[in-house]
Amino acid sequence: SEALGASTEFLTAEQLALINAASLANTDECHSIINQAGLESAAARPMYGIGDERLYPTVAAQAAVLAESIIANHPFEQGNKRTAYAAMQTFLAINGYILMANHEESFEFICGIACGKIGTTEAIAWVEGRTGALA
């Protein structure tokens, strides 16, 4: 597991808001934050730690709980699932990883979280099983 001082880059609430705005750019939907506390909580969850250890020790696990928290906290009026997926991909990329899943698998994953069929443990396992290092 990674120590709390490890050099993982995390997304801020402001960056998540920009990802939401971008995900809605070519739609008739408007970007609006309706749960600021939920947005800040989602941004913070991947950083949670106990003592010197991260609660979610891998970048893949952190990406999974980021997506899960955006979906559960519903911080935006529109595009929460799209934002969760884009944020997960962005988080992986800025930390040197890529999600290796096709559109159908990814859609089923995000919808599974949203409808409660996929919990935290399953979400982490799904992302960890589909994450590779960027070349």
C-alpha positions as CSV (number, residue, x, y, z in Angstrom):
1,S,0.0,0.0,0.0
2,E,1.0,3.6,-0.6
3,A,2.0,5.9,2.3
4,L,0.0,9.1,2.6
5,G,3.0,11.1,1.3
6,A,3.0,9.2,-2.0
7,S,2.9,11.3,-5.1
8,T,-0.6,10.4,-6.3
9,E,-2.3,13.4,-8.0
10,F,-5.9,13.9,-6.9
11,L,-8.7,15.8,-8.6
12,T,-10.2,18.8,-6.8
13,A,-13.9,19.6,-6.5
14,E,-13.3,22.5,-9.0
15,Q,-11.7,20.1,-11.5
16,L,-14.7,17.7,-11.1
17,A,-17.0,20.6,-11.8
18,L,-15.0,21.4,-15.0
19,I,-15.3,17.7,-16.0
20,N,-19.1,17.9,-15.5
21,A,-19.3,21.1,-17.6
22,A,-17.3,19.5,-20.4
23,S,-19.4,16.3,-20.3
24,L,-22.5,18.5,-20.9
25,A,-21.0,20.8,-23.5
26,N,-22.7,19.2,-26.5
27,T,-26.1,18.7,-24.9
28,D,-29.1,20.8,-24.0
29,E,-28.4,20.1,-20.3
30,C,-27.0,22.8,-18.1
31,H,-24.1,22.5,-15.7
32,S,-25.2,23.2,-12.2
33,I,-23.8,22.1,-8.8
34,I,-26.7,21.2,-6.5
35,N,-24.7,19.5,-3.7
36,Q,-21.4,21.3,-3.0
37,A,-20.7,19.3,0.1
38,G,-21.3,16.1,-1.8
39,L,-18.9,17.3,-4.5
40,E,-16.2,18.1,-2.0
41,S,-16.8,14.8,-0.3
42,A,-16.4,12.9,-3.6
43,A,-13.2,14.7,-4.3
44,A,-11.8,13.9,-0.9
45,R,-12.8,10.2,-0.6
46,P,-9.9,8.8,-2.6
47,M,-7.5,10.5,-0.2
48,Y,-8.9,9.0,3.0
49,G,-6.3,7.4,5.2
50,I,-5.9,5.8,8.6
51,G,-2.6,6.5,10.3
52,D,0.1,6.4,7.6
53,E,-1.8,4.3,5.2
54,R,-4.4,5.1,2.6
55,L,-7.8,3.5,3.1
56,Y,-7.9,2.9,-0.7
57,P,-4.2,2.0,-1.3
58,T,-4.1,1.7,-5.1
59,V,-4.7,4.3,-7.8
60,A,-7.3,1.9,-9.3
61,A,-9.1,1.7,-6.0
62,Q,-9.0,5.5,-5.6
63,A,-10.5,5.9,-9.1
64,A,-13.3,3.5,-8.3
65,V,-14.3,5.2,-5.1
66,L,-14.1,8.6,-6.8
67,A,-16.6,7.4,-9.4
68,E,-18.8,5.7,-6.8
69,S,-18.9,8.9,-4.7
70,I,-19.8,11.2,-7.6
71,I,-22.7,8.9,-8.5
72,A,-23.9,8.4,-4.8
73,N,-23.5,12.1,-3.8
74,H,-25.2,13.4,-7.0
75,P,-23.5,16.8,-6.8
76,F,-24.6,18.0,-10.2
77,E,-28.1,18.6,-11.6
78,Q,-27.2,16.7,-14.8
79,G,-24.5,14.3,-16.0
80,N,-23.4,12.7,-12.7
81,K,-22.8,9.3,-14.2
82,R,-21.0,10.7,-17.2
83,T,-18.9,12.9,-14.9
84,A,-18.1,9.9,-12.7
85,Y,-16.8,7.9,-15.7
86,A,-14.8,10.8,-17.1
87,A,-13.4,11.7,-13.7
88,M,-12.3,8.1,-13.2
89,Q,-10.6,8.0,-16.5
90,T,-8.9,11.4,-15.9
91,F,-7.8,10.4,-12.4
92,L,-6.2,7.2,-13.8
93,A,-4.5,9.1,-16.7
94,I,-3.0,11.8,-14.6
95,N,-1.5,9.1,-12.4
96,G,-0.1,7.1,-15.4
97,Y,-2.8,4.5,-15.9
98,I,-5.5,3.8,-18.5
99,L,-8.9,2.0,-18.1
100,M,-9.1,-0.9,-20.5
101,A,-12.8,-1.5,-20.9
102,N,-15.1,-1.2,-23.9
103,H,-18.1,1.1,-24.0
104,E,-20.6,-1.6,-23.1
105,E,-18.6,-2.8,-20.1
106,S,-18.1,0.7,-18.9
107,F,-21.8,1.6,-19.3
108,E,-22.8,-1.5,-17.3
109,F,-20.3,-0.7,-14.6
110,I,-21.4,2.9,-14.1
111,C,-25.1,1.9,-14.3
112,G,-24.4,-1.0,-11.8
113,I,-23.0,1.5,-9.3
114,A,-25.9,3.9,-9.9
115,C,-28.6,1.2,-9.3
116,G,-26.8,-0.3,-6.3
117,K,-25.9,-3.7,-8.0
118,I,-22.1,-2.9,-7.6
119,G,-20.8,-1.9,-4.2
120,T,-17.4,-0.5,-3.2
121,T,-15.6,-3.9,-3.1
122,E,-16.9,-4.9,-6.5
123,A,-16.2,-1.5,-8.0
124,I,-12.6,-1.6,-6.8
125,A,-12.1,-5.1,-8.2
126,W,-13.6,-4.1,-11.5
127,V,-11.3,-1.1,-12.0
128,E,-8.3,-3.0,-10.7
129,G,-8.9,-5.8,-13.2
130,R,-9.1,-3.3,-16.1
131,T,-6.4,-0.9,-15.3
132,G,-3.0,-0.8,-17.1
133,A,0.0,1.4,-17.1
134,L,0.2,4.1,-19.8
135,A,3.0,3.5,-22.3
